Amino acid sequence: MAIGGKEFVMDFDDIPESYKIDILVSSPDPSSSDTVEIKAEIDTGCDRTLIPISLVRKLKLKWTGTEAKLVGVEEDPSNPRWIKFYLIRLIVEDVDEMSIVVGAADCAPLIGRDVINRWHILLTPKFATFEIVARDKYKLGV
């Protein structure tokens, strides 16, 4: 590993290929034992991490009481969608784990810059791989 992190392989099921990782998500409530593994796309154009609404229901996540207008490339500004925010436990095995606030929308799971900014990511397109290490575990010159 070039930066001391975990190596992932690019996803060629999408065109263009994408950067997807397996994550574990659960409720941060200690009384809840449900954990779900999902594949999420790393999306540098997304400010906040988003999960499907169905996952909110499955994990019985607690609403934070906040909402925001969803603004994006495919959104119709004359008919905005509002999303609610929930507290979630997110784990990328051998990389990072956190409790964060995420938005819930009718979309595939997206890792936004709120999480990406916690990491160093090294892209190696020649080998169709990328490496992620949490900033607090990064070792220069590894």
C-alpha positions in Angstrom: 0.0 0.0 0.0 1.4 3.3 -1.1 -0.2 5.4 1.7 -0.7 2.7 4.4 -4.4 2.3 3.8 -6.8 -0.3 2.4 -6.9 -1.0 -1.3 -10.1 -1.3 -3.3 -10.8 -2.2 -6.9 -12.6 0.2 -9.2 -16.2 -0.8 -10.2 -16.5 -1.5 -13.9 -20.2 -2.2 -13.8 -20.8 1.5 -14.3 -19.8 3.6 -17.3 -17.6 5.4 -16.6 -16.1 3.2 -14.0 -16.7 4.3 -10.4 -15.2 4.2 -7.0 -17.5 2.0 -4.8 -16.8 0.5 -1.4 -18.5 -1.8 1.0 -19.7 -0.2 4.2 -21.4 -1.4 7.3 -24.2 0.8 8.6 -26.3 0.6 11.7 -28.1 2.7 14.2 -25.8 4.4 16.8 -28.4 3.4 19.4 -26.6 0.7 21.6 -29.9 -1.2 22.0 -30.1 -1.8 18.3 -28.1 -4.8 16.9 -29.1 -4.6 13.2 -26.2 -4.0 10.9 -26.4 -3.9 7.1 -23.6 -4.1 4.6 -24.1 -2.0 1.5 -22.1 -0.8 -1.5 -21.7 3.0 -1.6 -20.2 5.2 -4.3 -17.6 7.8 -3.4 -19.1 11.0 -4.9 -16.9 14.1 -4.7 -19.7 16.2 -6.0 -22.0 15.3 -3.1 -21.7 17.6 0.0 -23.3 15.1 2.3 -23.5 11.4 2.6 -26.8 10.0 1.4 -28.5 6.6 2.1 -31.7 5.1 0.7 -34.9 5.9 2.6 -35.6 2.1 2.8 -32.4 1.8 4.9 -33.7 4.4 7.4 -36.9 2.3 7.8 -35.0 -1.0 8.1 -32.6 0.3 10.8 -35.2 2.4 12.5 -32.9 5.4 12.5 -33.8 8.5 14.5 -34.6 11.7 12.6 -32.4 14.7 13.8 -35.3 17.1 13.2 -33.5 18.8 10.3 -34.3 18.8 6.6 -32.7 20.4 3.5 -33.6 21.0 -0.1 -31.8 18.6 -2.4 -29.8 20.5 -5.0 -28.1 18.5 -7.7 -27.4 18.1 -11.4 -30.6 16.1 -12.0 -32.9 18.1 -9.8 -35.7 20.3 -11.1 -35.3 23.7 -9.4 -39.0 24.4 -9.9 -39.9 21.3 -8.0 -37.3 20.8 -5.2 -37.1 17.6 -3.1 -36.6 17.9 0.6 -34.6 15.3 2.5 -34.5 14.5 6.2 -31.3 13.9 8.1 -30.6 10.9 10.4 -27.9 9.8 12.8 -26.1 6.7 11.6 -23.1 4.5 12.5 -20.9 4.0 9.4 -17.9 1.6 9.2 -15.4 1.0 6.4 -13.6 -2.0 7.7 -9.8 -1.4 8.2 -10.3 2.3 7.3 -12.6 4.3 9.5 -15.7 4.2 11.7 -17.9 7.1 12.7 -21.3 8.3 13.9 -22.5 10.9 11.4 -25.6 12.7 10.2 -26.7 11.5 6.7 -29.5 12.5 4.4 -32.1 10.0 3.2 -33.2 10.1 -0.4 -34.6 7.9 -3.2 -31.1 7.1 -4.5 -28.2 4.7 -4.3 -25.9 5.1 -1.2 -23.4 8.0 -1.8 -20.3 8.8 0.3 -20.1 12.6 0.3 -17.4 15.1 1.1 -18.5 15.1 4.8 -16.9 11.7 5.0 -14.4 11.9 2.2 -12.7 14.9 4.0 -11.8 12.5 6.8 -9.7 10.4 4.4 -6.7 10.5 2.1 -7.6 8.7 -1.2 -5.0 7.6 -3.7 -6.2 6.8 -7.1 -4.2 4.4 -9.3 -6.1 4.1 -12.6 -3.2 2.2 -14.3 -4.0 -0.7 -12.0 -7.8 0.1 -11.6 -7.4 0.5 -7.9 -7.7 3.1 -5.2 -6.5 3.2 -1.6 -8.2 4.9 1.4 -6.6 5.7 4.7 -8.2 7.8 7.6 -6.3 11.1 8.0 -5.5 10.2 11.6 -3.8 7.0 10.5 -2.0 8.3 7.5 1.8 7.7 7.5 3.9 9.8 5.1 6.4 7.7 3.1 4.9 4.3 3.9 
